[in-house]
Amino acid sequence: MNEKIVVIDFGGQYNQLVARRVREAHVYCEIVSYRTPLTEILAMSPKGIILTGGPNSVYEPGAPAAGRELFETGIPVLGLCYGAQLMMQVLGGEVRRAPEREYGKTEVALDTPVSPLFAGVSDPTICWMSHNDYIFRVAPGFRVTAHTDNCPVAAAENAEKRLYAFQFHPEVLHSVQGTRMLENFVRGICGCRGDWRMEDFAERTVRELREKIGDGKVLCALSGGVDSSVAAVLLSRAVGKNLTCVFVDHGLLRKNEANEVEAVFGPEGAYELNFVRVNARHRFYVKLAGVTDPETKRKIIGEEFIRVFEEEAKKIGRVDYLVQGTIYPDVVESGLGGESATIKSHHNVGGLPDYVDFREIVEPLRLLFKDEVRAVGLHLGIPEYLVMRQPFPGPGLGIRIIGDVTEEKVRMVQDADAIFREEMANAGLGGQVGQYFAALTNVRSVGVMGDERTYDYAIALRAVDTIDFMTADCSEIPYGVLKKVTSRIVNEVSHVNRVFYDLTSKPPGTIEFE
């Protein structure tokens, strides 16, 4: 992995999208905080640097900053939105409050001569704007390369010093040719070959795991989801029977899923590993009794996972490594991979308490986005139905049940979710929607079933279209399908008398409910 782009995060909501788009050009990249010392960034030997957007104004006291030396290394730098304004401010330009705020899809006109970053881009092109400030005057040595009706500097560059600035966000899908622009930067300006491939990653990771672990004993936290399944198969390829996969049946999985996991990875499965299924349902239900705060539920479930693994490790004997299916969005959303605020805690991010008796955590997927994990899984020969299955959170249905968790509520959401998935498949929509599921709200309302008054719960259906799971729009599920799902749920799932469909996008919402 010789080529690398570094994305410096200034708190922008699209930081992961920037990294994702770079990887779509088959160039590896990592996100770091703007607080990271320049010496550390240079030690990463980046072929290029991208500065993200951010919520601040560059001229405000205490706003995230960067030193002039960042722009004097000779490494190509591309600033996006806040990053563009910061570049101008530091290098002698001027940023002011915009007379008119620009937000949304905007027509951008290219200036001549056309910048190499706009090679193959139509003129005009549609880009996504989101800014209150604007570049009033470019820094010395820069020329304007694009503009809009309200923004005189939509893009600028100092080609001699290989410094480039976009006021818009090329990383979002609303910027129609934004991916092409970023590819022009990383492949054209930075000279990256574009040889970041998942098959190479898989084979290299297996070799590295084999060398690292040797004859060590490995314990894998297997949930049966895509991430932990791919991690388990990577370890199985690397160490074989030295891997023990502990599957904790915490009673918070989808309907029939626990048995499906055992069928794939258990003694009758195709993988060389030791499989242990632990029935811990009652234990988790007791711990979660009366708990309504989502972060508290996550932490309880995560802590209980650790305790279960610790107990199983003692039964197994020597355990040197714990494997977890952490992926890159987990890292960034936990506040560990950039500057963005913690969105939610992940029980598989951040390490174990000191008193847990494992030598080290192994996270073979820590650098990958979800679709990259799937590509690795397919390369490893994992069945497509497992690799492409619906994403499922580590805390399971604990965070798809709003409020306290009980065994009865788990049954309700399992049954409703199974109906939703079955009807989506019947309608041929299963593989067309990025993610869909049923959640149990904490709303109870009056209804009438037969001649009797009911006072029961409402199910919320969630379905989103997404490529990278960093942003998402609600899916336009045909009305007839929603009606059929609703009818089946209220008739077949006891204690449910109402069904909602969630139309919220991400952002401002998240894909999951808690």
C-alpha positions in Angstrom: 0.0 0.0 0.0 2.4 2.7 -1.2 0.0 5.3 -2.5 -2.1 7.3 -0.1 -4.2 10.4 0.0 -4.7 12.1 3.4 -8.0 13.7 4.1 -7.7 16.4 6.8 -11.0 16.7 8.7 -12.2 20.1 9.8 -15.5 18.8 11.2 -17.4 18.6 7.9 -20.4 16.3 7.7 -19.2 14.8 4.5 -15.7 13.8 5.6 -16.3 10.1 5.1 -17.8 10.7 1.7 -14.6 12.5 0.6 -12.6 9.4 1.5 -15.1 7.1 -0.1 -14.9 9.0 -3.4 -11.2 8.8 -3.4 -11.3 5.1 -3.0 -13.8 4.8 -5.8 -10.8 6.0 -7.9 -8.9 3.0 -6.5 -6.7 5.2 -4.4 -6.3 4.5 -0.7 -6.9 7.3 1.7 -7.2 7.9 5.4 -9.0 10.6 7.5 -7.1 12.6 10.2 -8.0 15.5 12.4 -6.8 19.0 11.6 -5.1 18.8 15.0 -2.7 16.1 13.7 0.8 17.6 13.6 2.1 18.2 10.1 5.1 16.0 10.9 2.8 13.0 11.4 0.9 13.7 8.2 4.2 13.9 6.2 5.3 10.7 7.9 2.4 9.0 6.1 4.0 9.9 2.8 0.8 11.2 1.2 0.7 11.7 -2.6 -2.0 14.4 -2.0 -3.9 16.1 0.7 -7.6 17.0 0.8 -9.1 19.5 3.3 -12.7 18.9 4.1 -15.5 21.3 4.8 -16.5 22.4 8.3 -19.2 24.3 10.2 -17.0 27.3 11.2 -16.0 30.6 9.7 -12.3 30.8 9.0 -12.1 34.4 10.3 -13.6 33.6 13.7 -11.3 33.4 16.8 -10.6 29.8 17.6 -11.8 28.4 14.3 -10.0 25.2 13.1 -6.8 26.3 11.4 -3.7 25.1 9.5 -0.2 26.6 9.3 1.2 28.1 6.1 3.7 25.3 6.0 0.9 22.8 5.1 0.8 24.5 1.7 4.5 24.7 1.2 5.4 21.0 1.2 5.1 20.6 -2.5 2.4 18.0 -2.0 -0.8 18.7 -4.0 -3.5 20.1 -1.7 -7.2 20.4 -2.6 -9.4 22.4 -0.3 -13.2 21.8 -0.2 -15.6 24.5 1.0 -14.2 25.5 4.5 -10.9 23.9 3.4 -10.9 26.2 0.3 -11.6 29.3 2.4 -8.9 28.3 4.9 -6.3 27.9 2.1 -7.1 31.4 0.8 -7.1 33.0 4.3 -3.8 31.5 5.2 -2.1 32.4 2.0 -3.2 36.0 1.8 -6.6 36.0 0.3 -9.8 37.2 2.0 -12.9 35.4 3.1 -16.1 37.3 4.0 -19.7 36.7 4.9 -21.6 36.0 1.7 -24.2 38.5 0.6 -26.4 35.5 -0.4 -26.0 32.1 1.2 -25.7 29.3 -1.4 -27.2 25.9 -0.5 -28.2 23.0 -2.7 -27.7 22.2 -6.4 -26.1 25.1 -8.2 -25.0 25.6 -11.8 -21.2 26.2 -11.9 -19.6 27.8 -15.0 -16.0 27.0 -15.8 -13.5 29.7 -16.6 -10.9 29.6 -19.4 -8.3 28.2 -19.7 -10.1 25.1 -18.2 -8.4 23.7 -15.1 -7.0 20.1 -15.3 -9.4 19.4 -12.4 -12.3 19.9 -14.8 -11.0 17.7 -17.6 -13.9 15.8 -19.0 -16.4 17.9 -17.0 -19.3 19.7 -18.8 -19.6 23.5 -18.8 -21.7 24.4 -17.0 -21.9 21.6 -14.4 -24.2 21.0 -11.4 -22.5 21.1 -8.0 -23.7 21.0 -4.4 -23.1 24.3 -2.5 -23.4 24.7 1.2 -21.8 27.9 2.5 -22.5 31.2 4.4 -19.1 32.6 3.7 -17.3 33.1 0.3 -13.9 33.8 -1.0 -13.9 37.6 -1.6 -10.4 37.8 -2.9 -8.1 34.9 -4.0 -4.6 34.6 -2.5 -1.6 35.9 -4.6 -0.6 33.5 -7.3 -4.1 32.0 -7.6 -6.5 32.3 -10.6 -10.3 31.8 -10.6 -11.3 28.6 -12.5 -15.0 28.5 -11.9 -17.9 30.7 -10.7 -21.6 30.9 -10.2 -24.1 33.7 -10.4 -23.7 34.4 -6.6 -20.2 33.1 -6.0 -17.4 34.8 -8.0 -14.9 32.2 -6.8 -16.4 28.7 -7.1 -13.0 27.3 -7.8 -9.4 28.6 -7.9 -5.9 27.2 -8.3 -2.2 27.9 -8.1 -1.0 25.3 -10.6 2.6 26.1 -10.0 2.4 25.2 -6.3 -0.2 22.5 -7.0 -2.8 24.1 -4.7 -6.5 23.8 -5.6 -9.7 25.1 -4.1 -13.4 24.2 -4.6 -16.1 26.2 -2.8 -18.6 23.4 -3.6 -18.7 19.8 -2.4 -17.6 17.4 -5.2 -18.0 14.4 -2.9 -21.8 14.4 -2.6 -23.8 12.7 -5.3 -25.7 15.9 -6.0 -22.5 17.2 -7.6 -23.1 15.4 -10.9 -19.5 15.1 -12.0 -17.9 15.5 -8.7 -16.4 12.0 -8.7 -14.7 12.8 -12.0 -13.2 16.0 -10.5 -11.8 14.2 -7.5 -10.4 11.5 -9.7 -8.7 14.2 -11.8 -7.1 15.4 -8.6 -5.9 12.1 -7.2 -5.0 10.4 -10.5 -4.1 13.4 -12.7 -2.6 16.0 -10.3 -1.3 13.7 -7.6 -0.1 11.0 -10.1 -1.6 8.0 -8.2 -1.8 4.8 -10.2 -5.1 3.7 -8.8 -4.1 0.2 -7.7 -6.1 -0.1 -4.5 -8.1 -3.4 -5.1 -10.0 -5.5 -2.6 -8.6 -8.8 -3.9 -5.1 -7.4 -3.2 -6.2 -6.2 0.2 -7.7 -9.7 1.1 -4.6 -11.7 0.1 -2.2 -9.2 1.8 -4.3 -9.2 5.0 -4.3 -13.0 5.2 -0.5 -13.0 4.9 -0.1 -10.3 7.5 -2.4 -12.0 9.9 -0.6 -15.3 9.5 2.8 -13.5 10.2 1.4 -11.5 13.1 -0.4 -14.2 14.9 1.8 -17.3 14.2 0.6 -20.1 16.4 -1.4 -17.7 18.7 -4.9 -18.5 19.8 -7.6 -16.3 18.4 -11.1 -15.5 19.6 -13.5 -13.9 17.2 -16.7 -12.0 18.0 -19.0 -13.5 15.4 -22.4 -11.9 15.1 -23.2 -13.4 11.7 -23.4 -10.0 10.1 -21.4 -9.1 7.1 -18.5 -7.4 8.9 -17.8 -10.1 11.5 -18.4 -12.9 8.9 -15.8 -11.5 6.6 -13.4 -10.9 9.5 -13.9 -14.5 10.6 -13.2 -16.0 7.2 -10.0 -13.9 6.8 -8.8 -15.3 10.2 -9.9 -18.8 9.2 -7.8 -18.5 6.1 -4.9 -17.2 8.1 -4.8 -19.5 11.2 -7.4 -22.2 10.7 -8.3 -24.2 13.8 -6.4 -21.7 16.0 -9.5 -19.5 15.5 -12.5 -19.9 17.8 -15.6 -18.0 16.8 -17.9 -17.3 19.7 -21.4 -16.5 18.6 -23.4 -14.8 21.3 -27.1 -15.4 20.9 -28.1 -12.3 22.9 -31.8 -12.6 21.9 -31.6 -9.4 19.9 -31.1 -10.9 16.4 -33.6 -11.0 13.6 -36.1 -13.8 13.4 -34.5 -17.2 12.9 -31.1 -15.6 12.4 -29.3 -17.3 15.3 -30.0 -20.7 13.7 -28.9 -19.4 10.2 -25.6 -18.3 11.6 -24.9 -21.7 13.2 -25.8 -23.4 9.9 -23.2 -21.4 8.0 -20.3 -21.3 10.5 -21.1 -24.3 12.8 -19.8 -27.9 12.5 -21.7 -28.5 9.3 -20.4 -25.3 7.7 -17.6 -25.0 5.2 -15.0 -23.1 7.2 -12.0 -24.4 9.2 -12.7 -22.9 12.7 -14.0 -23.8 16.1 -17.6 -22.5 16.5 -19.1 -21.9 20.0 -22.7 -20.8 20.3 -23.6 -19.1 23.7 -27.2 -18.8 24.7 -27.1 -15.5 26.7 -30.6 -14.2 26.0 -31.9 -14.1 29.5 -28.6 -12.5 30.7 -29.0 -9.6 28.3 -32.7 -9.1 28.9 -32.0 -8.8 32.7 -29.2 -6.3 32.1 -31.4 -4.2 29.8 -34.5 -4.3 32.0 -35.9 -0.7 32.4 -33.1 0.9 30.4 -34.4 3.5 27.9 -31.4 5.7 26.9 -29.9 4.4 23.6 -26.3 5.1 24.5 -26.7 3.3 27.8 -28.3 0.3 26.0 -25.3 0.3 23.6 -22.8 0.3 26.4 -24.6 -2.4 28.4 -24.8 -4.6 25.4 -21.1 -3.9 24.5 -20.0 -4.6 28.1 -22.0 -7.8 28.3 -20.4 -8.9 25.1 -17.0 -8.4 26.6 -17.9 -10.3 29.7 -19.2 -13.2 27.7 -16.1 -13.4 25.6 -14.0 -13.2 28.7 -15.8 -16.2 30.2 -15.6 -18.2 27.0 -11.9 -17.4 26.8 -11.3 -18.9 30.2 -13.1 -22.0 29.2 -11.1 -22.3 26.0 -7.8 -21.8 27.7 -5.1 -19.6 26.2 -6.4 -16.7 24.1 -3.9 -14.2 22.6 -6.0 -12.2 20.2 -9.6 -10.9 20.0 -11.0 -10.3 16.5 -13.6 -7.7 15.9 -15.5 -6.6 12.8 -14.8 -2.9 13.1 -15.0 -1.0 9.8 -14.0 2.5 8.9 -17.4 4.2 9.5 -17.4 2.8 13.0 -14.0 4.3 13.7 -14.9 7.8 12.3 -18.4 7.9 13.8 -16.9 7.1 17.2 -14.7 10.2 17.0 -11.5 8.2 16.5 -10.8 8.7 12.8 -11.1 12.4 12.3 -12.6 15.6 13.7 -16.3 14.9 13.6 -18.2 14.7 16.9 -19.1 11.2 18.2 -22.4 10.3 16.6 -22.8 7.0 18.5 -20.6 4.7 20.4 -19.7 1.3 19.0 -19.0 -1.6 21.3 -16.4 -2.9 18.8 -14.3 0.2 18.6 -11.7 1.5 21.0 -10.2 -1.6 22.7 -10.9 -3.6 25.8 -10.6 -2.7 29.5 -7.2 -3.4 31.0 -8.5 -6.2 33.1 -9.6 -8.3 30.2 -7.1 -11.1 29.6 -6.3 -10.8 25.9 -3.0 -9.6 24.5 -4.3 -7.6 21.6 -7.3 -6.7 19.4 -7.2 -7.6 15.7 -9.4 -5.6 13.4 -8.7 -6.7 9.9 -11.5 -4.5 8.3 -10.8 -1.3 10.2 -9.7 0.5 7.1 -12.7 -0.5 4.9 -16.1 0.9 4.0 -19.1 -1.4 3.9 -19.1 -2.0 0.1 -15.4 -2.7 0.3 -16.0 -5.3 3.0 -18.6 -7.0 0.7 -16.1 -7.0 -2.1 -13.5 -8.8 0.1 -16.2 -11.3 1.2 -17.1 -12.2 -2.4 -13.4 -12.6 -3.2 -13.0 -15.0 -0.3 -15.8 -17.1 -1.6 -18.4 -16.3 1.1 -21.9 -17.1 -0.2 -23.4 -14.0 -1.9 -26.6 -14.2 0.2 -24.6 -13.8 3.3 -22.3 -11.1 2.0 -25.1 -9.0 0.5 -27.5 -9.4 3.5 -29.0 -6.4 5.1 -26.7 -4.5 7.4 -27.4 -5.1 11.1 -26.1 -3.1 14.0 -23.8 -4.7 16.7 -26.3 -4.1 19.5 -29.0 -5.7 17.3 -32.6 -5.1 18.0 -31.7 -3.3 21.2 -31.4 -0.1 19.2 -34.4 -0.9 16.9 -36.6 -0.9 20.0 -37.2 2.6 21.2 -37.4 2.7 25.0 -36.9 -0.3 27.3 -36.2 -3.8 25.9 -38.3 -6.8 26.8 -38.6 -10.3 25.4 -42.1 -9.5 24.2 -41.0 -6.4 22.4 -38.2 -8.3 20.7 -40.7 -10.8 19.4 -42.9 -8.0 18.1 -40.1 -6.3 16.1 -38.8 -9.7 14.9 -42.1 -10.7 13.5 -42.8 -7.3 11.9 -39.3 -7.1 10.4 -39.7 -10.6 9.0 -43.0 -9.7 7.3 -41.4 -6.5 5.8 -38.4 -8.4 4.4 -40.6 -11.1 3.0 -42.9 -8.7 1.2 -40.0 -6.7 -0.1 -38.6 -9.9 -1.6 -41.9 -10.9 -3.0 -42.1 -7.5 -4.7 -38.6 -7.9 -6.2 -37.3 -5.0 -4.2 -34.9 -6.9 -1.9 -31.8 -6.2 -3.8 -32.8 -2.7 -5.0 -33.0 -1.0 -1.6 -29.8 -0.2 0.3 -31.2 -1.0 3.8 -34.7 -1.7 5.2 -36.1 -2.9 8.5 -38.8 -2.6 11.0 -38.4 -0.8 14.4 -40.6 -0.7 17.4 -41.5 2.8 18.5 -42.4 3.7 22.1 -45.7 5.2 20.8 -48.9 3.6 22.0 -52.2 4.7 20.6 -55.9 3.7 20.5 -57.1 1.4 17.8 -60.1 -0.8 17.0 -59.7 -4.5 16.1 -62.9 -6.4 15.6 -65.3 -4.7 18.0 -62.7 -4.1 20.7 -60.7 -1.1 21.7 -57.0 -1.6 21.7 -54.1 0.4 23.1 -51.1 -0.9 21.4 -47.7 -0.1 19.9 -46.7 1.4 16.5 -44.2 -0.1 14.2 -42.0 2.2 12.1 -40.8 0.9 8.7 -37.4 2.3 7.5 -36.1 1.9 3.9 -33.3 4.0 2.4 -31.4 4.2 -0.8 -27.7 4.6 -0.3 -24.4 3.7 -1.9 -22.0 4.2 1.0 -24.2 4.4 4.1 -22.8 7.9 4.9 -25.8 9.6 3.3 -29.2 8.2 2.5 -32.5 9.1 1.0 -35.8 7.4 1.9 -36.8 4.8 -0.6 -40.0 5.3 -2.6 -41.5 1.9 -1.8 -44.7 1.4 -3.9 -47.8 2.2 -2.0 -49.3 -1.2 -2.7 -46.3 -2.9 -1.0 -46.5 -0.6 2.1 -50.3 -1.3 2.4 -49.7 -5.0 2.2 -46.9 -4.9 4.8 -49.0 -2.8 7.1 -52.1 -5.0 6.8 -50.0 -8.1 7.6 -48.2 -6.5 10.5 -51.4 -5.3 12.3 -53.1 -8.6 11.7 -50.3 -11.0 12.4 -48.2 -9.2 15.1 -49.9 -9.1 18.5 -49.9 -5.8 20.4 -49.3 -3.7 17.3 -52.2 -1.6 15.9 -50.4 1.0 13.8 -47.6 1.2 11.2 -45.6 4.3 10.2 -43.2 4.8 7.2 -40.1 6.9 8.0 -39.3 9.5 5.2 -36.3 11.1 6.9 -33.0 11.3 5.0 -29.5 11.0 6.4 -28.5 13.7 7.4 -30.3 15.0 9.4 -31.4 11.6 10.7 -29.3 8.4 11.0 -30.2 5.2 9.2 -30.8 3.4 12.5 -33.3 4.8 15.0 -31.0 4.9 18.1 
